[in-house]
């Protein structure tokens, strides 16, 4: 009925069987940003906001989220990740977040990277919302993936 991998021949949702696939080294990087005022950015940068160290908390939240992606997204396989790295970059009007997940396994880690970046951004919002409620999370996207049958891809 469909060429979508998460639908069976009748159109019902299913988890893809990866049992016969070979294990390969795989990685994925996702990124996004949260726009905020210069005053809020300064408070986040120097840790002077009412909730303390925003970056450390967002880093831990992103890593934890990547590890739990299989519990959050219905058709994702639970994966034994080898690594999750979170990076943060301040610009004039935003804080950029990137997350890289990697493993040696039978399925990719794109969803883990996207989940890590998204939850880190939501954590930043939560930690800074007392300073500014109008922050905007935007441009969450996959930047690159390596490994697997489809090979490498870069935005």
C-alpha positions as CSV (number, residue, x, y, z in Angstrom):
1,X,0.0,0.0,0.0
2,X,2.8,2.4,0.9
3,X,6.5,2.8,0.5
4,X,6.7,4.4,4.0
5,X,8.7,2.1,6.2
6,X,6.6,2.6,9.3
7,X,3.4,1.3,7.5
8,X,2.6,-2.3,6.7
9,X,0.9,-3.5,3.5
10,X,-2.5,-2.6,5.0
11,X,-1.5,0.9,6.0
12,X,-1.2,0.1,9.7
13,X,1.6,1.6,11.8
14,X,4.5,-0.8,12.6
15,X,8.0,-0.7,13.9
16,X,10.6,-1.4,11.2
17,X,12.4,-4.8,11.6
18,X,16.1,-4.0,11.7
19,X,17.1,-7.6,12.8
20,X,18.8,-8.5,9.5
21,X,20.6,-5.2,9.0
22,X,24.4,-5.1,9.6
23,X,25.8,-2.9,12.4
24,X,27.6,0.1,11.1
25,X,29.1,3.3,12.7
26,X,26.4,6.0,12.5
27,X,26.1,9.6,13.7
28,X,23.7,12.5,13.3
29,X,23.9,16.1,14.1
30,X,20.8,18.3,14.6
31,X,20.6,22.0,15.5
32,X,18.2,24.8,16.4
33,X,18.2,28.2,18.0
34,X,16.3,30.2,20.5
35,X,15.9,33.9,19.9
36,X,15.8,36.3,22.9
37,X,16.6,39.8,23.9
38,X,20.2,41.0,24.5
39,X,19.4,41.3,28.3
40,X,18.2,37.7,28.5
41,X,21.1,36.4,26.4
42,X,23.5,38.2,28.8
43,X,21.8,36.6,31.8
44,X,22.0,33.1,30.2
45,X,25.6,33.7,29.2
46,X,26.8,34.7,32.7
47,X,24.5,32.5,34.7
48,X,22.8,35.4,36.5
49,X,19.2,34.4,35.8
50,X,16.9,33.3,38.6
51,X,17.3,29.6,37.8
52,X,21.1,29.6,37.6
53,X,23.3,27.8,35.1
54,X,21.1,27.5,32.0
55,X,23.8,26.0,29.7
56,X,24.8,23.1,32.1
57,X,21.2,22.2,32.7
58,X,20.3,22.3,29.0
59,X,23.4,20.2,28.2
60,X,22.3,17.5,30.7
61,X,18.7,17.7,29.5
62,X,19.7,17.2,25.8
63,X,21.9,14.1,26.7
64,X,19.1,12.6,28.8
65,X,16.5,13.2,26.1
66,X,18.7,11.5,23.4
67,X,18.9,8.5,25.7
68,X,15.1,8.3,26.1
69,X,14.1,9.0,22.5
70,X,12.8,5.4,22.0
71,X,10.3,6.1,24.9
72,X,9.1,9.4,23.5
73,X,8.6,8.7,19.8
74,X,6.4,5.7,19.2
75,X,8.2,3.9,16.3
76,X,11.8,4.6,17.3
77,X,14.0,1.8,18.4
78,X,15.5,2.1,21.9
79,X,19.2,2.5,21.1
80,X,22.4,2.0,23.1
81,X,24.2,5.3,22.2
82,X,27.9,5.5,22.3
83,X,28.0,9.3,22.6
84,X,25.9,12.4,22.7
85,X,27.6,15.8,22.5
86,X,25.9,19.1,23.0
87,X,27.3,22.5,21.8
88,X,26.1,26.0,22.5
89,X,26.9,29.2,20.6
90,X,25.8,32.7,21.4
91,X,25.0,35.1,18.6
92,X,23.7,38.7,18.8
93,X,20.1,37.7,19.1
94,X,20.0,34.0,19.9
95,X,21.5,30.9,21.5
96,X,22.3,28.2,19.0
97,X,22.2,24.5,20.1
98,X,23.7,21.5,18.3
99,X,23.5,17.9,19.3
100,X,25.5,15.0,17.9
101,X,24.6,11.4,18.7
102,X,26.6,8.4,17.6
103,X,26.6,4.6,17.9
104,X,27.5,1.4,16.1
105,X,24.2,-0.2,15.4
106,X,21.5,-1.3,12.9
107,X,19.6,1.9,12.7
108,X,20.3,5.6,12.6
109,X,20.4,8.2,15.3
110,X,18.8,11.2,13.6
111,X,15.8,11.2,16.0
112,X,18.1,11.1,19.0
113,X,20.0,14.1,17.7
114,X,16.8,16.0,16.9
115,X,15.3,15.1,20.3
116,X,18.4,16.2,22.1
117,X,18.5,19.6,20.4
118,X,14.8,20.1,20.9
119,X,14.8,19.3,24.6
120,X,17.9,21.4,25.2
121,X,16.1,24.4,23.6
122,X,12.9,23.8,25.6
123,X,15.1,23.6,28.7
124,X,16.7,27.0,27.9
125,X,13.2,28.4,27.5
126,X,12.1,27.0,30.9
127,X,15.2,28.2,32.6
128,X,14.9,31.8,31.2
129,X,11.1,32.3,31.0
130,X,11.1,34.3,34.2
131,X,13.2,36.9,32.3
132,X,11.4,36.8,28.9
133,X,8.3,34.9,27.8
134,X,8.5,35.9,24.1
135,X,11.6,33.8,23.3
136,X,11.3,32.0,19.9
137,X,12.5,28.4,19.3
138,X,13.2,28.0,15.6
139,X,15.1,26.2,12.8
140,X,15.3,22.8,14.5
141,X,16.6,20.6,11.8
142,X,18.9,17.7,10.8
143,X,22.3,19.0,9.8
144,X,24.0,15.8,8.9
145,X,24.0,12.0,9.2
146,X,26.6,9.4,8.5
147,X,26.5,5.6,8.1
148,X,23.9,3.1,7.3
149,X,22.5,1.9,3.9
150,X,21.7,5.4,2.7
151,X,25.2,6.7,3.4
152,X,26.1,10.2,4.4
153,X,23.9,13.2,4.1
154,X,24.6,16.9,4.8
155,X,22.2,19.9,4.8
